[in-house]
Amino acid sequence: MVGTRAEPLKIKVVVGDPNLIDWSDSSLCGILVQTPDAMGMLHDFTTLFGKAKRHGAVSCCGTDLMASVLLKPPGEMGADVVLGSAHRFGAPLGFGGPHAAFFAVKEEFKRLIPGRVIGISKDSTGCPAIRMALQTREQHIKKERATSNICTSQALLANVAAFYAIYHGSEGLKEIASEVHIKAKILSVGLESVGHTVVNGTFFDTITVNLKGITPEDYVACCVEKGINIFVDYSHSTVSISVDEATTEGHVLSLLEAAGLQLPVIGVLSKLAEQKRAMPLQMLRKHVFLGHSIFQKYKSESELMRCIHRLHGKDYGLTHGCVPLGSCTMKLSPAAAMFSLSWSEFTNLHPLAPKEQTRGHSALCLDLEQKIRDITALDAVSLQPNSGARGEYCWSSCDPLVS
């Protein structure tokens, strides 16, 4: 994805080990790393980000919000830009989307980020008021400086993530993250007890395993029979297993039994897991977060619903009248079209699920593509852009006359 976006901008992307960066290269403008990484390994990039700063390069780091609940966040390591997905803060899997991203920057970069920044100002009577403190909308500024056409605001999903954080608060999120981590440690201890090797010594919710006595293909097949999908890296003959708050004790037992552990006692493994430190002390989060009083108030369904209703009453929507401009985010979505959002069979499909498990979704996509082709009388359709703005960006990236 980075390479696709960088190519039309004439930015050269070099993929490699960040520890082998040639800092003497004057063309180096930035670095992009991730923690936890694709294998689940945790990294402390403090030294790396320090080097980047000394050489004038921008440090970007992808991270997991739930991991940052327990772990030292990249901002404290010295990252200039921190980005990722808020998907696991209350949004269903949805076959990969939609979901809200987050994009956080240091003070010096805030006027370069796309979209809008909300700040606190004063109204005509001098009372505190929330308003757009920074906006980069093409309706208001020169075209070459408009950046909202390269991004789309997933406001609905952002609100879902926000209310998820409001409801749980810092303590609730810590409890969820801790339970997730304990499950990963139990898996790690159980797999190691029968001779398998956990490749990543540090982890939050994902372990990568070098299996012994069973091929990755056979292990995957056994797990699929039990209703569990895991990732296989055929180039390294390893499997990666991720857990979350929806992972049950039964799932953990099934994964261990498939690996050759006979009738594992979860209580014994839990005690062994308590002795295993997969997150070094120096990598743990030390500063408080979500300290505002709003994250302490709404701890019941009724209280949260009242909060949402009060906020809804302060905004203007279709419940009050006709929305001007015909914004694509404000048009009427009939109830019949919204029913599917509550179907677990429709919303809980993993984006990397095997093809044989996604035939229904694939058929829906193909049917929609055909209908759009018929309506537009054109030859091909892409469903990848998730807004008009992204569609424009996709077109400008593909059209040879534009590029």
Backbone torsions as a table, in degrees:
resi	resn	phi	psi	omega
1	MET	NA	-43.8	179.6
2	VAL	-61.5	-43.3	179.6
3	GLY	-62.5	-40.0	179.2
4	THR	-62.5	-42.1	-179.5
5	ARG	-74.3	-32.3	-174.5
6	ALA	-78.1	-31.5	-174.1
7	GLU	-56.8	-50.7	-179.4
8	PRO	-67.3	-17.1	178.3
9	LEU	-91.5	4.5	179.4
10	LYS	61.5	34.2	176.8
11	ILE	-101.7	125.7	-180.0
12	LYS	-85.4	126.4	179.5
13	VAL	-104.9	124.4	178.2
14	VAL	-112.5	119.9	-179.9
15	VAL	-97.6	127.7	-179.2
16	GLY	-179.2	-170.9	179.8
17	ASP	-75.3	121.6	-179.6
18	PRO	-62.4	-20.5	178.3
19	ASN	-75.4	-9.7	-178.5
20	LEU	-110.1	19.3	-179.5
21	ILE	-66.0	135.6	175.9
22	ASP	-87.3	95.7	-175.9
23	TRP	-71.8	-11.3	178.2
24	SER	-80.1	-10.0	-179.8
25	ASP	-73.2	111.3	-176.2
26	SER	-69.5	-15.9	-179.2
27	SER	-83.5	-6.3	-179.9
28	LEU	-68.0	118.6	-176.9
29	CYS	-110.9	-19.6	-178.8
30	GLY	-173.0	165.4	177.3
31	ILE	-130.6	149.4	177.5
32	LEU	-131.0	117.8	179.7
33	VAL	-129.4	178.1	-175.9
34	GLN	-147.3	139.0	172.3
35	THR	-148.2	126.4	-5.8
36	PRO	-63.3	150.4	-178.3
37	ASP	-88.4	-172.4	-174.5
38	ALA	-62.6	-25.9	178.5
39	MET	-88.5	-5.5	-178.1
40	GLY	95.3	-3.1	-178.2
41	MET	-69.1	140.2	176.4
42	LEU	-94.9	145.4	-179.1
43	HIS	-134.3	143.6	169.8
44	ASP	-107.5	107.1	-174.0
45	PHE	-95.9	19.4	-177.0
46	THR	-55.5	-48.2	-179.5
47	THR	-64.9	-43.3	-179.5
48	LEU	-61.9	-46.1	-179.2
49	PHE	-66.4	-32.6	176.4
50	GLY	-64.2	-42.0	177.6
51	LYS	-63.7	-42.8	-179.8
52	ALA	-60.1	-42.2	-179.3
53	LYS	-63.7	-41.8	-179.3
54	ARG	-65.4	-26.8	-178.8
55	HIS	-101.2	11.2	174.8
56	GLY	75.2	20.3	179.9
57	ALA	-100.6	145.9	178.6
58	VAL	-83.6	133.7	-179.6
59	SER	-100.4	119.9	177.6
60	CYS	-116.0	139.3	-178.2
61	CYS	-137.8	126.9	172.3
62	GLY	-87.4	141.8	-179.2
63	THR	-149.9	174.2	-179.7
64	ASP	-109.2	124.9	-178.2
65	LEU	-57.1	-43.4	-177.4
66	MET	-67.5	-35.7	176.8
67	ALA	-65.9	-36.8	-179.0
68	SER	-68.1	-14.5	175.4
69	VAL	-63.1	-37.6	-178.0
70	LEU	-104.0	-26.0	-171.3
71	LEU	-103.3	157.7	175.7
72	LYS	-58.1	119.6	-177.1
73	PRO	-72.2	151.9	-178.1
74	PRO	-56.6	-30.5	179.0
75	GLY	-60.3	-36.5	177.9
76	GLU	-73.1	-20.7	176.1
77	MET	-79.5	-14.4	-179.8
78	GLY	110.4	10.5	179.3
79	ALA	-65.9	141.9	176.1
80	ASP	-82.4	-35.3	-178.2
81	VAL	-132.4	132.1	176.1
82	VAL	-124.9	130.6	-174.9
83	LEU	-141.8	162.7	179.1
84	GLY	167.7	-163.5	-177.7
85	SER	-112.8	142.7	174.0
86	ALA	-97.1	19.6	-173.2
87	HIS	-55.5	-43.6	-173.3
88	ARG	-81.2	4.7	173.0
89	PHE	-95.0	65.2	170.7
90	GLY	94.9	-9.5	-178.8
91	ALA	-90.7	141.7	177.0
92	PRO	-69.7	162.8	-178.9
93	LEU	-59.3	-45.5	172.9
94	GLY	57.2	30.5	178.9
95	PHE	58.4	28.6	176.7
96	GLY	109.6	-5.9	-179.4
97	GLY	169.2	176.0	0.8
98	PRO	-80.5	162.2	175.5
99	HIS	-158.3	162.5	-178.9
100	ALA	-89.5	135.9	171.5
101	ALA	-91.9	164.2	169.2
102	PHE	-125.1	146.4	-174.8
103	PHE	-143.5	101.1	-175.3
104	ALA	-112.6	138.7	-177.7
105	VAL	-134.5	163.3	173.1
106	LYS	-72.6	164.9	-176.2
107	GLU	-51.4	-40.9	-173.8
108	GLU	-67.8	-16.2	-177.0
109	PHE	-107.1	1.0	-170.0
110	LYS	-65.0	-26.3	179.3
111	ARG	-84.7	1.6	179.0
112	LEU	-105.4	-8.0	-176.2
113	ILE	-81.3	149.0	179.8
114	PRO	-76.3	159.9	175.7
115	GLY	90.2	-145.1	-173.9
116	ARG	-131.6	146.6	176.3
117	VAL	-117.4	127.9	-178.9
118	ILE	-96.3	134.2	-180.0
119	GLY	-134.8	176.6	-180.0
120	ILE	-100.8	127.9	177.7
121	SER	-129.6	-154.0	177.4
122	LYS	-130.8	145.9	177.5
123	ASP	-87.5	-173.1	-174.8
124	SER	-65.1	-18.7	179.6
125	THR	-98.2	1.9	179.2
126	GLY	89.1	3.8	179.4
127	CYS	-83.8	151.6	178.0
128	PRO	-58.9	137.7	-179.6
129	ALA	-144.2	144.8	178.1
130	ILE	-94.6	131.0	-177.8
131	ARG	-147.7	174.3	173.2
132	MET	-73.6	108.7	179.5
133	ALA	-82.4	-27.4	179.1
134	LEU	-145.1	127.7	178.2
135	GLN	-138.0	137.7	-178.9
136	THR	-122.3	49.0	-178.7
137	ARG	-85.1	138.3	-177.0
138	GLU	-67.6	-16.0	178.4
139	GLN	-70.7	-21.7	-170.7
140	HIS	-111.0	-19.9	-173.7
141	ILE	-130.8	172.2	-177.7
142	LYS	-62.1	144.6	-173.4
143	LYS	-54.4	-42.6	-175.1
144	GLU	-68.6	-13.8	179.6
145	ARG	-105.5	-2.0	179.8
146	ALA	-78.4	125.6	-178.3
147	THR	-115.5	-5.7	-177.0
148	SER	-69.3	-17.0	-179.3
149	ASN	-80.2	1.0	174.6
150	ILE	-107.6	3.8	178.2
151	CYS	-143.1	167.2	174.8
152	THR	-133.0	142.2	-177.1
153	SER	-88.2	108.2	176.7
154	GLN	-85.5	66.3	-172.5
155	ALA	-62.9	-40.0	-179.2
156	LEU	-61.8	-48.5	-179.3
157	LEU	-70.0	-30.8	175.3
158	ALA	-64.8	-38.4	176.7
159	ASN	-66.0	-37.6	176.7
160	VAL	-59.5	-47.3	179.5
161	ALA	-63.1	-39.9	-179.5
162	ALA	-64.3	-45.9	-179.6
163	PHE	-69.3	-30.1	174.4
164	TYR	-61.0	-44.6	178.7
165	ALA	-68.8	-39.3	179.1
166	ILE	-62.4	-44.2	-177.0
167	TYR	-66.8	-46.2	-175.6
168	HIS	-82.3	-35.0	-176.5
169	GLY	67.5	178.6	-176.7
170	SER	-65.1	-39.9	-177.8
171	GLU	-68.9	-41.0	178.2
172	GLY	-64.2	-41.1	178.2
173	LEU	-65.7	-38.7	177.2
174	LYS	-62.6	-39.6	179.2
175	GLU	-64.2	-44.2	178.6
176	ILE	-62.4	-48.8	-178.2
177	ALA	-62.9	-38.7	-179.8
178	SER	-66.0	-41.0	178.1
179	GLU	-64.1	-39.8	177.4
180	VAL	-61.3	-46.0	-178.0
181	HIS	-64.9	-38.7	179.2
182	ILE	-62.4	-41.4	178.0
183	LYS	-60.8	-41.5	178.7
184	ALA	-64.4	-38.4	179.1
185	LYS	-68.3	-39.0	177.4
186	ILE	-61.3	-44.2	176.7
187	LEU	-59.9	-45.2	-178.7
188	SER	-60.7	-48.3	-179.6
189	VAL	-63.6	-44.1	-179.3
190	GLY	-63.4	-43.2	180.0
191	LEU	-67.5	-39.8	179.0
192	GLU	-67.8	-27.7	-178.0
193	SER	-68.6	-19.0	178.4
194	VAL	-111.9	22.0	170.4
195	GLY	96.9	-4.5	177.1
196	HIS	-77.7	154.0	-176.7
197	THR	-111.6	122.6	173.9
198	VAL	-84.1	114.8	-172.1
199	VAL	-69.2	-42.8	-178.1
200	ASN	-90.8	113.3	-178.3
201	GLY	-69.7	-28.1	176.6
202	THR	-113.4	140.3	-179.6
203	PHE	-163.6	163.3	173.1
204	PHE	-109.6	-63.3	-176.6
205	ASP	-130.6	0.1	-175.6
206	THR	-130.1	129.3	175.4
207	ILE	-119.1	142.8	176.0
208	THR	-110.6	128.3	-168.1
209	VAL	-123.5	134.5	170.7
210	ASN	-96.5	108.1	-172.7
211	LEU	-77.3	149.3	178.1
212	LYS	-124.0	127.3	176.7
213	GLY	83.5	0.9	177.3
214	ILE	-150.9	136.9	-179.2
215	THR	-77.1	153.6	176.4
216	PRO	-55.7	-37.9	-179.1
217	GLU	-63.1	-43.7	-179.6
218	ASP	-67.7	-38.4	179.9
219	TYR	-65.8	-42.7	178.6
220	VAL	-62.0	-44.6	-179.5
221	ALA	-60.8	-40.5	179.4
222	CYS	-65.9	-40.3	179.5
223	CYS	-67.5	-39.0	179.3
224	VAL	-62.1	-38.4	177.3
225	GLU	-60.2	-29.3	179.7
226	LYS	-91.1	5.2	177.7
227	GLY	82.4	25.7	-177.1
228	ILE	-125.7	131.3	174.6
229	ASN	-102.9	137.3	174.1
230	ILE	-132.5	163.5	-176.1
231	PHE	-94.5	139.9	178.5
232	VAL	-118.7	129.2	172.6
233	ASP	-103.9	96.0	-174.6
234	TYR	-67.2	-26.3	-179.2
235	SER	-68.1	-26.5	-179.8
236	HIS	-116.5	2.8	-179.9
237	SER	55.0	43.3	178.5
238	THR	-124.0	162.0	173.5
239	VAL	-121.9	148.0	176.7
240	SER	-119.1	134.5	-178.2
241	ILE	-123.1	125.6	177.6
242	SER	-113.3	141.4	177.2
243	VAL	-122.0	161.1	176.2
244	ASP	-150.0	-168.5	-177.1
245	GLU	-68.9	-17.0	178.5
246	ALA	-86.4	-8.7	178.1
247	THR	-72.2	126.8	-177.4
248	THR	-100.1	170.6	175.4
249	GLU	-60.7	-36.1	178.1
250	GLY	-62.9	-39.6	176.9
251	HIS	-61.4	-45.1	-179.0
252	VAL	-61.8	-45.7	179.5
253	LEU	-62.0	-40.4	179.7
254	SER	-63.3	-42.2	178.9
255	LEU	-63.9	-38.9	-179.5
256	LEU	-73.2	-40.5	178.7
257	GLU	-64.6	-38.6	177.9
258	ALA	-64.5	-24.9	-179.5
259	ALA	-89.6	-0.2	175.0
260	GLY	105.5	5.3	178.8
261	LEU	-87.1	116.4	-174.9
262	GLN	-83.6	124.2	176.3
263	LEU	42.5	58.8	-179.4
264	PRO	-64.3	139.5	177.1
265	VAL	-93.6	112.3	-172.6
266	ILE	-63.1	-32.1	179.6
267	GLY	-65.2	-42.1	178.8
268	VAL	-64.4	-44.4	179.6
269	LEU	-64.0	-35.6	179.4
270	SER	-63.1	-41.1	179.1
271	LYS	-66.1	-39.7	177.2
272	LEU	-66.4	-37.8	-179.3
273	ALA	-65.2	-32.5	179.1
274	GLU	-61.8	-28.6	-178.7
275	GLN	-83.7	-12.4	-178.2
276	LYS	-90.1	128.3	177.5
277	ARG	-106.9	106.9	-180.0
278	ALA	-100.6	-7.5	176.4
279	MET	-124.2	102.3	-178.2
280	PRO	-54.2	147.9	-177.0
281	LEU	-56.5	-38.9	-177.7
282	GLN	-69.7	-11.1	-179.8
283	MET	-101.9	1.4	-179.2
284	LEU	-81.6	150.7	179.4
285	ARG	-71.8	135.0	-178.2
286	LYS	-113.5	-20.7	-175.7
287	HIS	-99.2	148.5	179.8
288	VAL	-72.4	158.8	177.0
289	PHE	-144.8	162.4	-176.3
290	LEU	52.2	51.3	-176.6
291	GLY	-85.2	-9.2	-179.5
292	HIS	-66.1	150.2	-175.8
293	SER	-61.2	-25.2	-178.7
294	ILE	-62.9	-25.6	-179.6
295	PHE	-83.3	3.3	178.3
296	GLN	-114.4	-14.9	-169.1
297	LYS	-81.9	-46.7	-163.6
298	TYR	-102.7	89.8	-174.9
299	LYS	-114.6	11.5	174.0
300	SER	-132.0	160.0	-178.7
301	GLU	-60.9	-42.2	-178.3
302	SER	-63.4	-44.4	-179.6
303	GLU	-63.0	-41.7	-179.2
304	LEU	-67.2	-41.8	179.1
305	MET	-61.8	-39.5	178.3
306	ARG	-65.6	-39.1	177.6
307	CYS	-61.6	-46.5	179.9
308	ILE	-62.1	-41.4	-178.6
309	HIS	-66.3	-39.2	178.3
310	ARG	-63.1	-43.5	178.9
311	LEU	-65.5	-39.8	178.8
312	HIS	-60.3	-37.3	-179.0
313	GLY	-68.3	-18.0	-179.8
314	LYS	-86.6	-11.2	-177.2
315	ASP	-106.9	169.8	178.8
316	TYR	-110.4	127.1	-179.2
317	GLY	-145.5	-169.1	-177.4
318	LEU	-67.8	-16.9	176.5
319	THR	-74.4	-15.4	-179.2
320	HIS	-103.9	-28.6	-178.2
321	GLY	169.6	-164.1	-178.0
322	CYS	-80.3	133.9	178.9
323	VAL	-87.7	124.2	179.7
324	PRO	-73.4	171.6	175.1
325	LEU	72.9	-19.0	179.0
326	GLY	65.6	37.2	-178.8
327	SER	-58.3	140.2	-178.0
328	CYS	-67.4	-18.1	179.8
329	THR	-91.7	-4.4	-173.7
330	MET	-119.3	-2.0	-177.1
331	LYS	-72.5	164.1	-177.7
332	LEU	-70.6	127.9	170.8
333	SER	-108.0	109.5	-175.7
334	PRO	-62.5	151.9	-177.9
335	ALA	-56.8	-36.3	-179.0
336	ALA	-61.3	-31.0	-179.5
337	ALA	-82.1	-12.9	-176.5
338	MET	-97.3	-11.3	-176.3
339	PHE	-56.8	-40.0	-174.1
340	SER	-63.4	-20.7	-179.4
341	LEU	-66.2	-19.6	-179.8
342	SER	-99.6	2.3	179.1
343	TRP	-89.1	117.1	-179.8
344	SER	-63.1	-32.1	179.4
345	GLU	-65.2	-24.2	-176.8
346	PHE	-95.3	-33.1	-171.6
347	THR	-99.3	-15.5	-172.2
348	ASN	-104.7	21.7	177.9
349	LEU	-82.4	128.5	-178.4
350	HIS	-73.0	140.6	-178.1
351	PRO	-64.1	-22.1	-179.8
352	LEU	-105.8	18.8	178.4
353	ALA	-62.7	146.8	178.9
354	PRO	-57.4	152.2	-176.0
355	LYS	-58.0	-36.3	-178.1
356	GLU	-67.6	-14.1	178.0
357	GLN	-98.4	-1.4	-175.1
358	THR	-120.6	21.6	-175.3
359	ARG	-62.2	-38.2	-179.6
360	GLY	-64.2	-47.8	178.5
361	HIS	-63.3	-41.0	179.6
362	SER	-61.9	-40.8	179.0
363	ALA	-64.1	-39.9	177.8
364	LEU	-62.4	-43.2	-179.8
365	CYS	-64.3	-45.1	-180.0
366	LEU	-63.8	-39.1	179.0
367	ASP	-64.5	-42.2	178.8
368	LEU	-65.3	-42.1	178.0
369	GLU	-58.8	-44.0	-179.1
370	GLN	-63.7	-41.2	179.5
371	LYS	-63.7	-41.4	179.7
372	ILE	-67.3	-38.3	176.3
373	ARG	-61.4	-42.6	179.9
374	ASP	-64.1	-41.1	-177.5
375	ILE	-69.6	-41.5	-175.2
376	THR	-90.0	-14.1	-176.8
377	ALA	59.6	34.0	176.3
378	LEU	-110.9	172.1	-168.5
379	ASP	-91.1	-28.2	-175.0
380	ALA	-145.1	154.2	-177.7
381	VAL	-135.7	138.5	171.4
382	SER	-113.0	129.3	177.5
383	LEU	-97.5	6.3	-175.1
384	GLN	-67.0	-46.2	-179.6
385	PRO	-62.7	132.2	-177.9
386	ASN	-103.7	19.2	173.2
387	SER	-166.2	168.1	176.3
388	GLY	-61.4	-38.8	179.7
389	ALA	-61.6	-44.0	179.8
390	ARG	-69.6	-29.7	175.7
391	GLY	-64.7	-41.7	177.0
392	GLU	-62.7	-42.1	-179.9
393	TYR	-65.4	-41.0	178.2
394	CYS	-61.0	-44.2	179.8
395	TRP	-62.9	-45.9	-177.5
396	SER	-66.6	-24.8	178.7
397	SER	-80.6	-24.9	-175.5
398	CYS	-97.4	-31.9	-173.9
399	ASP	-72.2	116.0	-179.2
400	PRO	-62.6	-26.6	179.4
401	LEU	-70.1	-30.9	179.6
402	VAL	-79.1	-46.5	-177.2
403	SER	-75.1	NA	NA
